[in-house]
């Protein structure tokens, strides 16, 4: 992809534990990216590209990109700052999908959804490709990275709270509204046949089965992949499709405490990170969120019954078609399988990330085993509590 402005070459920073963080490329773990970006570099980048006088920079967690919360001088007290997003080198080459993300966020903002807004740089452009230089094994290496500045949305990460049933149902309503709105949106960058995390490509997990020590687990995954192909992929043409967020939950959803005493303690106040956005069966998006809520269910709640509140909220806006109910269970199991295998592979090549990954996906293996061992009809019944099977 050609640079929209003259690339800025930044010198390798002096690294220290407090000011740096290596965030590997999530799209191709076999080719680890070793870019280190310091707070001071981030400030320099914002000042050079956007002309702001930077007040403070705080590094944020991210699975595959490099994100910083930037505050600047000369704005009102109610201004919450910006997010500087430096994409990993591999994904930076997919200009069409980056444009699709931006277009989707712009579209949703016109439909009263709270999403980050793109900030134009000094040249009136929404993004640029910048060259970063570093030393790797004694050799000078340079990589190009897409750089964007987005408005910062205040709120509490959904992953930092436990939604009670009413709030969880409201989250399902929110996704239903999101899917409804996006039926009027399309972009060629959403058609991603080779996207690794696309459930359409679940069979790609076979390439990583060797990282599983247990033969029984390898056989379990193999069986899940076979069932998914038979029960889901064979019916793709029957499934309602459209633009999807691709990772609605966790650190991508913001909530705030509800002061109206209705619809639960928390209400959604923003949606972040459209990096997994893809045109897909809508039920895939539902399944991805369901698995997240199963993994974050309170100890006293049955995970499937708990996640069912989300489904009921979603169906109050957009009822699932019979064919979608037929495949929903297999989509949730498939997503659990996908996450488990890919995470185990990441741990095998990046052992220093094991603690972080285990924390973020606590209970994933147990949930996968439970779903595999529980008949679909029973899961469907628990999900809605209406005996719909």
C-alpha positions in Angstrom: 0.0 0.0 0.0 1.3 3.4 -0.9 1.9 5.9 1.8 -0.5 8.8 1.9 2.1 11.1 3.2 5.9 11.0 3.4 6.8 8.3 5.9 8.3 9.4 9.2 11.3 7.4 10.1 11.6 7.0 13.8 14.8 6.0 15.6 14.7 2.9 17.8 13.9 4.0 21.3 15.9 3.3 24.4 13.8 0.5 26.0 12.9 0.1 29.6 10.3 -2.1 31.3 7.9 0.8 32.2 7.9 2.6 28.9 7.8 -0.3 26.4 5.6 -3.2 25.5 6.0 -5.8 22.7 2.7 -6.6 21.2 3.0 -9.4 18.7 1.0 -9.7 15.5 -2.2 -11.6 16.1 -2.7 -12.4 12.5 0.4 -14.5 11.8 1.9 -15.8 15.0 4.5 -17.8 13.1 6.1 -14.5 12.0 6.5 -12.6 15.2 6.7 -8.9 15.0 9.2 -7.4 17.4 8.4 -3.7 17.1 8.7 -1.8 20.4 7.0 1.5 20.5 7.6 3.8 23.5 5.4 6.5 24.9 7.8 9.1 23.8 7.7 7.8 20.2 3.9 7.9 20.3 3.9 11.5 21.5 6.4 12.4 18.7 4.2 10.7 16.1 1.1 12.6 17.2 2.8 15.9 17.2 4.5 15.4 13.9 1.4 14.0 12.0 -1.5 15.8 13.8 0.1 19.0 15.1 -1.2 18.6 18.6 0.8 19.6 21.7 0.8 16.3 23.7 0.1 16.5 27.4 0.3 12.8 28.3 0.5 9.3 26.7 -0.6 6.0 28.3 0.0 2.6 26.6 -3.1 0.5 26.4 -3.4 -3.3 26.1 -4.0 -4.8 22.6 -3.8 -8.2 21.1 -2.2 -7.3 17.8 -1.9 -3.6 17.4 -0.2 -0.8 19.3 -2.6 1.5 21.1 -2.0 4.6 23.2 -4.4 7.0 25.1 -3.2 10.5 24.2 -4.2 13.7 25.9 -3.4 17.0 24.4 -3.2 20.6 25.6 -5.6 23.3 24.4 -8.9 21.3 24.6 -11.9 21.5 27.1 -12.1 19.6 30.3 -14.8 17.4 28.8 -12.5 16.2 26.0 -11.3 12.7 26.8 -8.4 12.6 24.4 -7.5 10.3 21.5 -6.4 6.8 20.7 -3.3 6.5 18.6 -3.5 3.2 16.8 -0.4 1.8 15.1 -1.3 -1.4 13.3 0.9 -4.4 13.1 2.9 -4.6 9.8 0.9 -7.5 8.2 -2.5 -6.0 8.7 -1.2 -2.6 7.7 -1.0 -4.0 4.1 -4.7 -4.6 3.9 -5.7 -1.0 3.1 -9.1 -2.1 1.8 -10.1 -3.6 5.1 -8.8 -0.6 7.1 -10.9 1.6 4.9 -13.9 -0.7 5.6 -13.4 -0.4 9.3 -13.4 3.4 9.1 -16.4 3.5 6.8 -18.3 1.2 9.2 -17.6 3.4 12.2 -18.5 6.5 10.3 -21.8 4.9 9.2 -22.7 3.8 12.7 -22.0 7.2 14.1 -24.7 8.6 11.8 -27.1 6.1 13.3 -26.6 7.3 16.9 -24.1 4.5 17.9 -21.2 5.6 20.0 -18.1 4.5 18.2 -14.6 6.1 17.8 -14.3 8.8 15.1 -11.4 9.2 12.8 -9.3 12.3 13.2 -7.7 13.8 10.0 -4.0 14.5 10.1 -2.3 17.7 9.1 -2.6 16.7 5.4 -6.4 16.2 5.7 -6.0 12.4 5.5 -7.5 9.8 7.9 -4.5 7.5 7.9 -0.9 7.2 6.8 1.7 4.5 6.4 4.8 5.2 8.5 8.2 3.5 8.5 9.7 2.3 11.8 13.3 1.2 12.1 14.8 -1.1 14.7 17.6 -3.5 15.2 16.9 -7.2 15.1 19.7 -9.7 15.7 22.2 -6.9 15.0 20.6 -6.0 11.6 18.8 -2.8 10.9 15.2 -3.7 10.0 12.4 -1.4 8.8 8.6 -2.1 8.7 5.7 -0.1 7.5 2.7 0.5 9.8 -0.7 2.1 9.3 -1.2 4.9 11.7 -4.6 6.4 12.7 -5.8 8.7 15.4 -9.3 8.1 16.8 -11.4 9.9 19.4 -11.3 8.3 22.8 -14.6 7.0 24.3 -15.0 7.1 28.0 -16.6 4.1 29.8 -15.9 0.8 31.6 -14.7 -2.2 29.7 -17.3 -4.9 29.6 -14.6 -7.3 30.6 -14.1 -5.4 33.9 -17.6 -5.9 35.2 -20.2 -8.7 35.5 -23.4 -8.0 33.8 -26.5 -9.1 35.6 -29.4 -10.6 33.6 -31.1 -7.4 32.7 -27.9 -5.7 31.6 -26.9 -8.8 29.6 -30.3 -8.8 27.9 -29.8 -5.1 27.0 -26.5 -6.1 25.5 -28.3 -8.5 23.2 -30.7 -5.8 22.3 -27.8 -3.6 21.4 -26.3 -6.2 19.0 -29.7 -6.7 17.4 -29.9 -2.9 16.8 -26.4 -3.0 15.4 -27.2 -5.8 13.0 -30.4 -4.0 11.9 -28.5 -0.8 11.2 -25.7 -2.5 9.3 -28.1 -4.0 6.8 -27.9 -0.7 5.0 -24.1 -0.8 4.9 -21.6 -2.7 2.7 -18.0 -2.4 1.7 -15.7 -4.6 -0.4 -13.2 -4.7 2.4 -15.6 -6.7 4.5 -15.3 -9.7 2.2 -12.3 -11.5 3.8 -12.1 -15.1 2.6 -8.6 -15.6 4.1 -9.2 -14.0 7.5 -7.9 -16.5 10.0 -10.4 -15.7 12.7 -13.4 -16.0 10.4 -15.5 -18.9 11.5 -15.9 -19.8 7.8 -12.2 -20.7 8.0 -12.5 -22.9 11.1 -10.9 -25.8 9.3 -7.6 -23.8 9.5 -7.4 -25.0 13.1 -6.3 -28.4 11.8 -2.9 -26.8 10.9 -2.2 -26.3 14.6 -3.5 -29.6 16.2 0.1 -30.7 16.6 0.5 -28.2 19.5 -2.1 -30.2 21.6 -0.4 -32.8 23.8 -3.5 -34.9 24.2 -4.5 -37.3 21.5 -8.0 -37.2 22.9 -8.1 -33.4 22.6 -6.9 -33.7 19.0 -9.6 -36.1 18.2 -12.2 -33.9 20.0 -11.1 -30.9 17.8 -11.1 -33.0 14.7 -14.7 -34.1 15.4 -15.8 -30.5 16.1 -14.4 -29.4 12.7 -16.1 -32.2 10.9 -19.5 -31.4 12.5 -19.1 -27.7 11.8 -18.5 -28.4 8.1 -21.4 -30.8 8.0 -23.9 -28.8 10.1 -23.0 -25.2 9.3 -20.8 -24.7 6.2 -23.2 -26.9 4.2 -26.0 -24.4 5.0 -24.2 -21.1 4.4 -26.5 -20.1 1.6 -29.5 -20.4 3.9 -28.1 -18.2 6.7 -29.0 -14.5 6.8 -25.8 -12.5 6.3 -24.6 -9.0 6.6 -21.8 -6.9 8.1 -20.7 -8.0 11.5 -18.5 -6.6 14.2 -16.7 -10.0 14.7 -15.7 -9.6 18.3 -18.5 -8.0 20.3 -17.7 -8.3 23.9 -14.8 -8.1 26.4 -12.5 -5.2 25.8 -14.4 -4.1 22.7 -17.6 -3.0 24.5 -17.9 -0.1 26.8 -20.5 0.2 29.5 -21.6 2.8 32.1 -23.7 2.5 35.2 -27.3 3.0 34.4 -28.9 5.9 36.4 -32.4 5.4 35.0 -33.2 2.3 37.1 -34.2 0.5 34.0 -32.6 -2.2 31.7 -30.2 -3.3 34.4 -27.3 -1.8 36.3 -25.1 -1.3 33.2 -25.9 0.0 29.7 -23.6 -0.1 26.7 -22.2 3.3 25.9 -19.7 2.4 23.1 -18.3 -0.2 20.7 -14.6 -0.3 19.9 -12.1 -2.1 17.6 -13.7 -3.1 14.3 -10.5 -5.0 13.3 -12.4 -8.3 13.0 -15.3 -6.8 11.0 -16.4 -9.1 8.2 -19.5 -9.8 6.1 -20.7 -13.1 7.5 -23.8 -15.0 8.7 -25.2 -12.9 11.5 -25.5 -15.9 13.7 -21.7 -16.1 13.8 -21.6 -12.8 15.5 -24.2 -13.9 18.0 -22.2 -17.1 18.7 -18.9 -15.2 19.3 -20.6 -13.0 21.9 -22.4 -16.0 23.5 -19.1 -17.7 24.1 -17.6 -14.6 25.8 -20.6 -14.3 28.1 -20.4 -18.1 28.9 -16.8 -17.6 29.9 -17.6 -14.6 32.1 -20.7 -16.0 33.9 -20.8 -15.4 37.7 -19.9 -18.5 39.7 -23.5 -18.9 40.9 -24.9 -18.9 37.4 -25.1 -21.7 34.8 -23.0 -20.4 31.9 -25.4 -21.5 29.2 -28.5 -20.2 31.0 -26.6 -16.9 31.8 -25.7 -16.4 28.1 -29.3 -17.1 27.2 -30.2 -13.6 28.5 -28.2 -12.2 25.7 -30.0 -14.3 23.1 -33.4 -13.2 24.5 -32.4 -9.6 24.2 -31.2 -10.1 20.6 -34.3 -11.9 19.6 -36.5 -9.1 20.9 -35.0 -7.0 18.0 -34.2 -9.6 15.4 -35.6 -13.2 16.0 -33.3 -15.9 14.9 -34.6 -17.9 11.9 -35.1 -21.7 12.4 -32.0 -22.4 10.4 -30.0 -20.1 12.6 -31.2 -22.0 15.7 -30.2 -25.2 13.9 -26.6 -24.0 13.7 -26.1 -21.7 16.7 -24.9 -24.5 19.0 -22.3 -25.7 16.5 -21.1 -22.1 15.9 -20.5 -21.5 19.7 -18.6 -24.8 19.9 -16.7 -24.0 16.8 -15.6 -20.6 18.2 -14.5 -22.2 21.4 -12.5 -24.7 19.4 -11.0 -22.0 17.3 -9.9 -19.9 20.3 -8.6 -22.9 22.2 -6.4 -24.2 19.3 -5.1 -20.8 18.2 -4.3 -19.8 21.8 -2.4 -23.0 22.5 -0.4 -22.4 19.3 0.4 -18.8 20.4 1.6 -20.1 23.8 3.8 -22.6 22.1 5.6 -19.9 20.1 5.3 -17.1 22.5 5.6 -18.6 26.0 6.0 -15.2 27.6 2.4 -14.5 26.8 1.0 -17.6 28.5 -0.1 -15.9 31.7 -1.9 -13.1 29.8 -3.7 -15.6 27.5 -4.7 -17.9 30.3 -6.2 -15.0 32.3 -8.1 -13.7 29.3 -9.6 -17.1 28.5 -10.0 -18.7 31.9 -12.3 -21.6 31.7 -12.2 -21.9 27.9 -11.1 -25.5 27.8 -13.6 -26.6 30.4 -16.4 -24.8 28.5 -15.4 -26.4 25.3 -15.4 -29.8 26.9 -18.8 -29.2 28.5 -20.4 -28.0 25.2 -19.0 -31.0 23.3 -20.3 -33.4 25.9 -23.7 -31.8 26.2 -26.4 -32.6 23.6 -27.3 -29.7 21.3 -31.0 -30.0 22.3 -30.1 -29.6 26.0 -28.0 -26.5 25.3 -30.7 -24.9 23.2 -33.2 -25.6 25.9 -31.1 -24.0 28.6 -30.3 -21.1 26.3 -33.8 -19.9 25.9 -35.6 -21.8 28.7 -38.5 -22.3 26.4 -37.8 -25.8 25.2 -37.1 -24.5 21.7 -35.0 -27.2 20.0 
